[in-house]
Amino acid sequence: MKDQLIKAARMHAEGELERAKTNILVYMNHSVGIGEHSDIVEAIQEELDKMAMATDRIDMLNKHFAEPIEIRVV
C-alpha cells in the first residue's frame, strides 16, 4: 500500500508539472489567442510557481520515501 501511495503522489506531481509546462508553452507560442490573461508574464510566473511546487514534491518523495527517480522535464 505504501508503494502505491508514493506512486500516486509522484504521478500526481508529475502531471501537475507537465500541465504547468504545457500552459507556459501555450502562452509563449499562442499568446494572441488567450483572452483571459492580459498579463502573459504574470500568468507564466504563476505556472512556474506551480512547476516549482510540483518539483519540490517529487524531490521530497524521492528524498524521504522512495528510491530516487529523475524528474523528466523536456
HELIX and SHEET records of a PDB file:
HELIX    1   1 LYS A    2  ASN A   29  1                                  28    
HELIX    2   2 SER A   31  GLY A   33  5                                   3    
HELIX    3   3 ILE A   40  HIS A   64  1                                  25    
END                                                                             
